Each structure stands twice: as structure tokens, then as C-alpha cells.
Amino acid sequence: MPNRTLIVSSSTISSEQAAIKATIDYIHSDGAESNLRILISHYLAGYDSIRLTTKKGFSAYDRKFIKDSVRHKLIGLELVEESRNELVFQCLLNYNDLPLCRVIKNMYGLVLSMLEDSMTALRDHIEEIAEDVIQRDEDVDRFYLLGVRQLKASIEDIELSNKIGIRDPRKCLGYRLIIKSIERVGDHAVKIARNVLKMHAGINADDHIFELAEVSLKVFESSIGSMAEEDLQAINKIVVEAKRVSQFGVSLETQDDKYSGTAELIMILESLRRVAEYSADIAEVSINMNVK
């Protein structure tokens, strides 16, 4: 290995033997949401089979809530057994089919489209588009949780790390920070959409807020591209540009009187500024990851 260690492995272990299983006691007093959080933590930890058990049986609401939440939040986790007292979920995901680079690409594509559509909704005040942006955030969260699961698993299993597409385990922390920043940018696209729904009319296309949106989206695109950039000076310019865009957002908030009386526009300006700041974070991580 690059760190001069020697890895000796055997391919004689069957997938059935290699499967990591967990059993969780369902605590009714904590509520369905708290129990779901425990189940998600086991998914992130890399368990292949998760058995949820209860002696008194699941209520109709709890059963539906858990099944629907798993279906909507956790990629690859499927219900394979069900009884009055048990729900058994199995991870059927093939990491070769969805490596980390593709997870990040899917997250980025979704978030970028959400930002673009949220600004379209702001300009033309189209509530249907704003509502669609909010719904798409669920898909971003699914890819984010899958990315976290992959990164945790790759740290413990060198062979799995290669399947996921991580050649250097030292980069796992950097990838973790990057996917979190992309997920946060998605959250701000949702905040923009929610503020659009609170407004009663659109905004003129010549407004400075769209200029800020354009440069924020460009620097977000550049920050994602910096992951494949080996020229550290070029990445550094992206960080500088992202910080400049953030300052432009601050100047609009403080110097343009037409925004001071509208809470929704102030919140949208703040979200666009945060997009630039998260883009700077992504580029800075890229610098650290690309140092040989």
C-alpha cells in the first residue's frame, strides 16, 4: 500500500458470511421519529441487514412511518421481511453501480437545478416551481446519506474503498466535508423557494439580486470543478472569487434600501451569499486534498 503496509485478504468469505447484521429494539416511548434516527445511524455505520423488533407489535402509524421514511431517505435499503413484531431491512446496493464520484455528481446536478429553478420562481413568482424545489431536497438528502455510508465503509475496508472510487483513504475527510457543503447549498435553495412562497409578486429580472445569483452559481460550479484541478493556484483563485461574491451580497444587504423593508428578499440575499461561502469551503478542501 502507499503507506508501506501489506494487506493480505481472502476471497473465500461468501457475501452471506460477510454481511454485517444489527438488531434494534424498537422503543415505543421514544416515538417513531427517534427510532428512525437510530435505524439511519446503523445504515450510515455500514450495516447490511437491520432488524427492527418489538414485543408488543408496531402500531399502524409507526409501521407506515418507518417503511415510508426508509423508502424515501435511504438508497439501497429495502424491506425484505415483515411481521407483527419485526421489520427487516436489507441493503441491496452494489457500490460498483454507484461510486462516490457519481453520488457527488448527482448531488451537485440536483442542487444546481434547484438553485436555478428557485431564482426562476422568484423572478416570475411561480409557486409550482418553488414547491418542486422543496420536494427535490429529499433526493439530495438521500444521496448525502449514501455518501456518508460509503465514506465510513471505505475507511474500514480497503477493497470496498477501491470499488467506491477512493484510492487514498486520507481523502475521506475531505469528501465528507464536500458532500456536507453541497447538502447545505441545497438547504439554501429550499430556503429561497420557501421565501418565494411567502411573497405576493415576482421580481424584475434587472434586479441586482439576480446578478448575485448568477455569480454565486458560477462560483459553485467552479468549486465542484476544483476537485479535479491539480493547479493549486487556480483553485486558490476560486476561493478568492467566492469570498468576493460573498462581500457583494453583504453590500447589497447593507447599501440597497429597497431590500431593507422586505424580510423575504433579505433572507434570499443571505442564502445566495451562503452559497458562495460554501463554495469557498469546497475549494479550500480541494486545495488540501490535492497537495501531494
C-alpha positions in Angstrom: 0.0 0.0 0.0 1.1 3.7 -0.4 1.9 3.8 3.4 4.1 0.7 3.1 1.7 -1.6 4.9 0.9 -5.1 3.5 -2.7 -6.1 3.0 -3.4 -9.8 2.9 -7.0 -10.7 2.1 -9.1 -13.8 1.2 -11.9 -14.0 -1.3 -13.2 -17.3 0.3 -15.7 -15.5 2.5 -19.2 -15.6 1.0 -21.4 -12.5 0.8 -23.7 -14.2 3.3 -20.9 -14.6 5.8 -19.6 -11.1 5.2 -22.9 -9.4 5.7 -22.9 -7.2 8.8 -26.2 -7.5 10.8 -27.8 -5.5 13.5 -30.9 -5.9 15.7 -32.6 -2.8 17.1 -35.2 -2.9 19.9 -38.0 -0.5 19.0 -38.7 1.8 22.0 -42.3 2.9 21.7 -41.9 5.7 24.3 -39.4 7.5 22.2 -41.7 7.8 19.2 -41.3 6.7 15.5 -39.0 9.6 14.6 -36.4 8.8 17.3 -36.4 5.1 16.4 -36.0 6.1 12.7 -32.9 8.1 13.7 -31.4 5.1 15.3 -32.1 3.0 12.2 -30.5 5.6 10.0 -27.4 5.7 12.2 -27.0 1.9 11.6 -27.4 2.4 7.9 -24.6 5.1 8.0 -22.4 2.8 10.0 -22.5 0.3 7.2 -24.8 -2.5 8.4 -26.1 -4.6 5.6 -29.1 -6.1 7.5 -31.1 -4.1 10.1 -33.8 -5.9 12.1 -36.3 -3.7 14.0 -38.1 -5.7 16.7 -40.8 -5.1 19.3 -42.6 -7.5 21.6 -45.8 -5.5 21.7 -46.0 -5.1 17.9 -45.9 -2.0 15.8 -48.8 0.4 15.6 -50.2 1.1 12.2 -48.8 4.6 12.2 -45.3 3.6 13.4 -45.1 0.8 10.8 -46.1 3.1 7.9 -43.9 5.9 9.1 -40.8 3.7 9.3 -41.4 1.9 6.0 -42.2 5.2 4.1 -39.2 7.0 5.6 -36.8 4.3 4.8 -38.1 4.2 1.2 -37.7 7.9 0.8 -34.5 8.6 2.7 -32.2 5.6 2.3 -30.9 4.4 -1.1 -30.5 0.7 -1.4 -32.2 -0.3 1.9 -35.3 -2.5 1.1 -37.8 -4.2 3.3 -37.3 -7.9 2.9 -39.2 -9.4 5.9 -42.3 -8.1 7.8 -44.3 -9.5 10.7 -46.3 -8.1 13.6 -43.2 -7.8 15.7 -40.4 -7.4 13.2 -39.3 -5.3 10.2 -36.2 -6.5 8.5 -34.3 -4.2 6.0 -31.6 -5.3 3.7 -29.1 -3.1 1.8 -29.1 -4.3 -1.8 -26.9 -1.6 -3.1 -24.0 -2.5 -5.4 -21.2 0.0 -4.8 -19.8 -0.6 -8.3 -23.0 0.7 -9.8 -23.0 3.9 -7.7 -19.4 5.0 -6.8 -18.8 8.1 -4.7 -17.9 10.3 -7.8 -21.3 9.6 -9.2 -23.0 10.3 -5.9 -21.3 13.7 -5.7 -22.2 14.4 -9.4 -25.8 13.5 -8.8 -26.0 15.7 -5.7 -24.4 18.6 -7.5 -26.7 18.3 -10.5 -29.7 18.3 -8.3 -28.6 21.2 -6.2 -27.6 23.3 -9.2 -31.0 22.8 -10.8 -32.7 23.6 -7.5 -30.9 27.0 -7.3 -31.7 27.8 -10.9 -35.4 27.0 -10.5 -35.7 28.8 -7.2 -34.5 32.0 -8.9 -36.9 31.4 -11.8 -39.7 31.1 -9.3 -38.5 34.3 -7.7 -38.5 36.2 -10.9 -41.8 35.0 -12.3 -43.4 34.1 -8.9 -44.3 30.6 -10.0 -45.4 28.7 -6.8 -45.4 25.3 -8.5 -41.7 25.6 -9.3 -40.9 26.7 -5.7 -42.8 23.7 -4.3 -40.9 21.4 -6.7 -37.6 22.7 -5.5 -38.6 21.9 -1.9 -39.6 18.4 -2.8 -36.3 17.7 -4.7 -34.3 18.4 -1.5 -35.4 14.9 -0.3 -33.4 13.4 -3.2 -30.3 15.4 -2.2 -30.6 14.1 1.3 -30.8 10.5 0.1 -27.5 10.9 -1.9 -25.9 12.7 1.1 -26.7 9.8 3.5 -25.5 7.3 0.9 -22.2 9.2 0.5 -21.7 9.2 4.3 -22.3 5.4 4.4 -19.8 4.9 1.6 -17.1 7.0 3.2 -17.5 5.3 6.6 -17.3 1.9 4.9 -14.3 2.7 2.8 -12.2 3.6 5.9 -12.7 0.1 7.3 -12.4 -1.9 4.1 -9.6 -1.2 1.6 -11.2 -3.4 -1.1 -14.5 -1.6 -0.8 -12.7 1.7 -0.9 -11.4 0.8 -4.4 -14.9 -0.1 -5.5 -16.3 3.2 -4.3 -13.5 5.0 -6.1 -11.4 6.2 -3.2 -7.8 5.4 -3.9 -6.4 7.3 -0.9 -8.2 6.9 2.5 -6.8 10.2 3.6 -9.2 11.9 1.3 -12.3 10.5 3.1 -12.5 13.5 5.5 -12.2 15.9 2.6 -15.0 14.2 0.6 -17.1 14.2 3.8 -16.8 18.0 4.1 -17.5 18.5 0.4 -20.8 16.4 0.4 -21.9 18.2 3.5 -21.3 21.6 1.9 -23.3 20.5 -1.2 -26.1 19.4 1.0 -26.1 22.8 2.8 -26.3 24.6 -0.5 -29.3 22.5 -1.3 -30.8 23.6 2.0 -30.4 27.2 1.0 -32.1 26.6 -2.4 -35.0 25.3 -0.3 -34.9 28.5 1.9 -35.1 30.6 -1.3 -38.1 28.6 -2.5 -39.9 28.9 0.9 -39.4 32.7 0.9 -40.7 32.9 -2.7 -43.9 31.2 -1.5 -44.3 33.9 1.2 -44.2 36.7 -1.4 -47.1 38.0 -3.5 -45.3 39.0 -6.7 -42.2 38.4 -8.8 -39.1 40.5 -9.0 -37.9 42.4 -12.0 -35.2 40.5 -14.0 -32.9 43.5 -13.9 -32.7 43.4 -10.1 -29.2 43.1 -8.6 -30.4 40.0 -6.7 -30.2 38.1 -10.0 -26.7 39.4 -10.6 -25.7 38.0 -7.2 -27.5 34.7 -8.0 -25.6 34.4 -11.4 -22.1 34.9 -9.8 -23.0 32.6 -6.8 -24.0 29.8 -9.2 -20.9 30.2 -11.3 -18.6 30.1 -8.3 -20.5 27.0 -7.0 -19.9 25.3 -10.4 -16.2 26.3 -10.3 -15.8 24.9 -6.7 -17.1 21.5 -7.8 -14.7 21.6 -10.8 -11.8 22.3 -8.5 -12.0 18.7 -7.2 -10.4 17.6 -10.4 -8.0 20.5 -10.7 -4.3 19.9 -9.8 -3.2 23.5 -10.1 -3.4 24.8 -6.5 -3.1 28.5 -7.6 -6.1 28.0 -9.9 -8.1 26.6 -7.0 -7.0 29.4 -4.8 -8.5 31.9 -7.3 -11.8 30.2 -6.9 -11.6 30.7 -3.1 -10.8 34.4 -3.6 -13.7 34.8 -6.1 -16.1 33.1 -3.8 -15.2 35.5 -0.9 -15.6 38.4 -3.3 -19.1 37.2 -4.2 -20.0 36.9 -0.6 -18.9 40.5 0.0 -21.0 41.6 -2.9 -24.0 40.0 -1.2 -23.2 41.9 2.0 -23.0 45.2 0.2 -26.4 44.6 -1.4 -27.9 43.9 2.1 -26.5 47.0 3.7 -26.4 49.6 0.9 -29.5 48.9 -1.2 -32.6 50.4 0.6 -35.1 48.5 -1.4 -34.2 45.3 0.4 -34.3 46.7 3.9 -38.1 46.6 4.1 -38.6 43.1 2.7 -37.7 40.2 5.1 -38.1 37.6 2.3 -35.6 39.3 0.0 -33.1 39.8 2.8 -33.3 36.1 3.5 -32.8 35.2 -0.2 -29.8 37.5 -0.3 -28.4 35.8 2.8 -28.9 32.3 1.2 -27.2 33.4 -2.1 -24.3 34.7 0.0 -24.1 31.4 1.9 -23.9 29.5 -1.4 -20.7 31.5 -2.3 -19.3 30.8 1.2 -19.9 27.1 1.0 -18.3 27.2 -2.5 -15.2 28.7 -0.9 -15.2 25.9 1.7 -15.4 23.2 -1.1 -12.5 24.9 -3.0 -10.4 25.1 0.2 -10.9 21.4 0.8 -9.9 20.7 -2.8 -6.6 22.5 -2.1 -6.0 20.4 0.9 -6.9 17.2 -0.9 -4.7 18.0 -4.0 -1.5 18.6 -2.0 0.8 15.7 -2.8 
